[in-house]
Amino acid sequence: MTLPLAHVAGTFAPLEAVPPLIAALLYAKRASTLAARGRPVPVWRQICFGSGLLTIGAALFSPLGHLADELVMAHMAEHLLIGDIAALLLVLGLTGPLLQPLLGLPVLRHLRVLVNPLIAFPLWAIDLYVWHVPALYDKAYGGAALHALEHTMFIFCGCLMWMALLGPLPRPTWFTNAWKLGYAIAVRFTGVVLGNIFMWSGSVFYSVYAKGEAYWNVSPLTDQSVAGVIMMVEGTFVSLGIFAWLFFRSAQEGTERQRLIELAQERGIALDEARAARAVAAGEGKRLEERLLAGRGEVG
């Protein structure tokens, strides 16, 4: 069987369609199980996860997917949608209880180290730059399997990068709000560098787009430069949103953490600030509150 090339007009790419469908089914099943146990996943998180999957679908199977086979700027937009925006939405849709069955698996349990900021960020940056190396980029352009791997890696490393910043898995105690801000800036700076390379390079990186650029009457350097502009603009808007989110979450988590500590004191239960912070960061603040009200301090 010959696998179809991704992003050829009218061609369905099963390699890229199956993972989102599996993710949607697993998420729905786990969310339903948690709801039945009285631990429903917040609606806004479900919307975020669903929106992330829809973003992936829109990027790969809409007209943009066809244009991505003809223009660098369209392919850049596609990569940003799946590796940055969709990954962000998917991470915002996750909670600790949702991930609990996966983290219980021996292999995946050990992979939790990948969400450490000192590991997640370099992995994401290396992945971003390596796939844009012309030789590898051209090979991915010409083969469905490698192209699917490229997109999978963008989504996977993008999720790791955002998860290190936004949770829901516990982060190192040293990773305070100041470090989170620095992390977000480093992420955007990494994208800015690559965007500037595309914008100001006097050399054409990807000759495989020659026919598409000729069809759309766009010069190769203009196409490449616009791709860099798209990367810069997208990064700017995402950064503004992340900074606002960090400010909001910091204030919200601080309030919730203090409320849990005061509740524990009222109930005569020992609860230190670090433990309360871990519960809040993992989305378990409400559950811890329920256990404190019941006279128990452990979050199982």
C-alpha positions in Angstrom: 0.0 0.0 0.0 1.3 3.4 -0.9 0.5 6.0 1.7 -0.9 9.3 0.2 1.1 12.4 0.4 -0.1 14.8 3.1 -1.6 18.1 1.8 -2.2 17.1 -1.8 -5.5 18.6 -2.9 -8.4 16.3 -2.2 -6.3 13.6 -0.7 -7.0 12.3 2.8 -4.0 11.6 5.0 -4.9 8.8 7.4 -1.6 8.9 9.2 -2.4 12.4 10.5 -6.2 11.8 11.1 -6.0 8.8 13.4 -4.1 10.2 16.4 -6.5 13.2 16.9 -9.5 10.8 16.7 -7.9 8.4 19.3 -7.1 11.4 21.5 -10.7 12.6 21.3 -12.1 9.2 22.2 -9.7 8.7 25.1 -10.4 12.1 26.5 -14.2 11.7 26.3 -14.0 8.3 28.0 -11.8 9.6 30.8 -13.9 12.8 31.3 -17.0 10.7 31.4 -15.5 8.4 34.0 -14.4 11.3 36.2 -17.8 12.9 35.9 -19.5 9.7 37.1 -17.1 9.8 40.1 -18.1 13.3 41.0 -14.9 14.8 39.7 -16.0 16.4 36.4 -13.5 18.1 34.2 -14.3 21.9 34.0 -16.2 22.7 30.9 -13.7 25.4 29.8 -10.9 22.7 29.8 -13.0 20.4 27.7 -13.6 23.2 25.3 -9.9 24.0 25.1 -9.0 20.4 24.4 -11.7 20.0 21.8 -10.6 23.3 20.2 -7.0 22.0 20.1 -8.1 18.9 18.2 -10.3 21.0 15.8 -7.3 23.4 15.2 -5.2 20.4 14.2 -7.9 19.2 11.9 -8.4 22.6 10.4 -4.7 23.0 9.8 -4.2 19.7 8.1 -7.4 19.0 6.2 -8.7 22.4 5.3 -7.7 24.4 2.2 -4.7 25.6 4.3 -3.4 22.0 4.1 -3.4 22.2 0.3 -1.8 25.6 0.3 0.9 24.4 2.6 2.1 22.1 -0.2 2.5 25.2 -2.4 3.7 28.1 -0.3 6.2 28.4 2.5 4.0 31.0 4.2 1.0 28.6 4.3 3.2 25.8 5.6 4.6 28.1 8.3 1.0 29.0 9.3 0.1 25.3 9.4 3.1 24.4 11.6 2.3 27.3 14.0 -1.3 26.2 14.3 -0.5 22.6 15.2 2.8 23.0 17.1 2.0 26.2 19.0 -1.7 27.1 19.2 -3.2 23.6 19.1 -0.6 22.3 21.6 -1.4 25.2 23.9 -5.1 24.5 23.8 -4.5 20.7 24.4 -2.4 21.4 27.5 -5.0 23.9 28.8 -7.6 21.1 28.4 -5.7 18.7 30.7 -5.9 18.1 34.4 -4.0 15.8 36.8 -7.0 13.4 37.2 -7.3 13.1 33.4 -3.7 12.1 33.0 -3.7 9.7 36.0 -4.2 6.5 34.1 -1.5 7.3 31.6 0.9 8.3 34.4 0.3 5.0 36.1 1.9 3.2 33.2 5.6 2.4 34.1 7.0 3.8 30.8 5.0 7.0 30.8 5.5 7.5 34.5 9.2 7.9 33.9 8.6 10.3 31.0 7.3 12.9 33.5 10.8 14.2 33.7 10.3 15.6 30.1 8.0 18.3 31.4 10.8 19.8 33.6 11.4 23.3 32.1 15.1 22.6 31.8 14.3 19.6 29.5 11.1 20.6 27.8 12.3 23.9 26.5 15.5 22.5 24.8 13.6 19.6 23.3 11.0 22.0 21.8 13.7 24.4 20.5 15.8 21.6 18.9 12.7 20.1 17.4 11.6 23.5 15.9 15.0 24.2 14.3 15.9 20.7 13.2 12.7 20.3 11.2 13.4 23.6 9.4 16.8 22.5 8.2 16.4 22.5 4.4 17.6 18.9 3.8 15.2 17.4 6.4 12.4 19.8 5.5 12.5 18.7 1.9 12.4 15.0 2.8 9.4 15.6 5.0 7.7 17.5 2.2 8.1 14.5 -0.1 6.9 11.6 2.0 3.7 11.0 4.0 5.3 9.0 6.8 8.1 11.5 7.5 5.6 14.4 7.2 3.3 12.8 9.7 6.3 12.3 12.1 7.2 15.9 11.7 3.8 17.0 12.7 3.6 14.6 15.5 6.9 15.9 16.9 5.7 19.5 16.6 2.6 18.7 18.6 4.4 16.5 21.2 7.2 18.9 21.8 4.8 21.8 21.8 2.7 20.1 24.5 5.8 19.4 26.6 6.9 23.0 26.2 3.5 24.4 27.3 3.0 21.8 30.0 6.3 22.8 31.6 4.8 26.3 31.9 1.1 25.8 32.6 0.9 22.3 34.2 -1.1 20.3 35.1 1.8 18.1 36.3 3.8 19.4 39.2 6.8 21.6 38.4 10.0 22.1 40.3 9.7 24.2 43.4 12.3 26.7 42.1 10.1 27.4 39.0 8.4 30.4 40.5 6.4 33.1 38.7 9.6 35.0 37.9 11.1 31.9 36.2 7.8 31.3 34.4 7.9 34.8 32.9 11.5 34.2 31.9 10.6 30.9 30.4 7.8 32.4 28.3 10.2 35.1 27.1 12.8 32.5 26.1 10.2 30.6 24.2 9.2 33.7 22.2 12.8 34.8 21.7 13.6 31.4 20.2 10.7 31.8 17.7 11.8 35.4 17.0 15.2 34.3 16.0 13.9 31.8 13.5 11.3 34.2 12.2 14.1 36.8 11.5 16.1 34.2 9.7 13.2 33.7 7.3 12.5 37.4 7.0 15.9 38.7 6.2 17.8 35.8 4.6 18.9 36.6 1.0 18.9 32.9 0.2 16.0 30.6 -0.7 15.8 27.7 1.7 13.2 25.5 0.1 13.2 25.1 -3.7 10.4 22.5 -3.5 7.9 25.4 -3.5 9.0 26.7 -6.9 5.9 25.5 -8.8 3.5 26.7 -6.2 5.1 30.1 -5.9 5.1 30.4 -9.7 1.4 29.5 -9.7 0.5 32.2 -7.1 2.9 34.7 -8.7 4.9 35.0 -5.5 8.7 35.3 -5.5 10.5 32.7 -3.4 12.2 35.3 -1.2 8.9 37.1 -0.6 7.2 33.8 0.2 9.9 33.0 2.7 9.9 36.5 4.2 6.1 36.5 4.7 6.5 33.1 6.5 8.9 34.8 8.9 6.4 37.7 9.4 3.6 35.2 10.2 5.8 33.6 12.8 6.6 36.9 14.4 3.0 38.1 14.5 1.7 34.8 15.8 4.4 34.8 18.5 3.5 38.3 19.6 -0.2 37.6 20.1 0.4 34.3 21.8 3.0 35.9 24.1 0.5 38.6 25.1 -2.1 36.0 25.9 0.4 33.9 27.9 1.6 36.9 29.9 -2.1 37.8 30.7 -2.8 34.1 31.6 0.2 33.9 33.9 -0.8 37.0 35.7 -4.4 35.8 36.1 -3.4 32.2 37.2 -0.8 33.6 39.6 -3.4 35.7 41.4 -6.0 33.0 41.3 -3.6 30.2 42.6 -2.3 32.5 45.3 -5.9 33.2 46.5 -6.9 29.5 46.4 -3.7 28.4 48.1 -4.2 30.9 51.0 -7.8 29.8 51.4 -6.8 26.1 51.7 -4.1 26.9 54.2 -6.6 28.9 56.3 -9.2 26.2 56.0 -6.6 23.6 57.2 -5.7 25.8 60.2 -9.4 26.1 61.1 -9.8 22.3 61.0 -6.6 21.7 62.9 -4.9 19.9 60.0 -1.3 20.4 59.2 -1.0 21.7 55.6 2.2 23.5 54.5 2.3 26.0 51.7 4.3 23.8 49.4 1.7 21.0 49.6 -1.2 23.4 49.0 0.6 24.9 46.1 1.2 21.5 44.5 -2.5 20.6 44.8 -3.6 24.0 43.3 -1.1 23.7 40.4 -2.4 20.2 39.6 -6.0 21.4 39.6 -6.7 19.4 42.8 -7.5 22.5 45.0 -11.3 21.7 45.1 -10.7 18.1 46.0 -8.2 19.0 48.7 -10.8 21.4 50.1 -13.4 18.7 50.2 -11.0 16.4 52.1 -10.1 19.1 54.5 -13.8 19.7 55.2 -14.1 16.0 55.8 -11.3 16.1 58.2 -8.6 14.6 56.0 -5.5 16.4 54.7 -4.2 13.9 52.1 -5.1 14.1 48.4 -5.2 10.6 47.1 
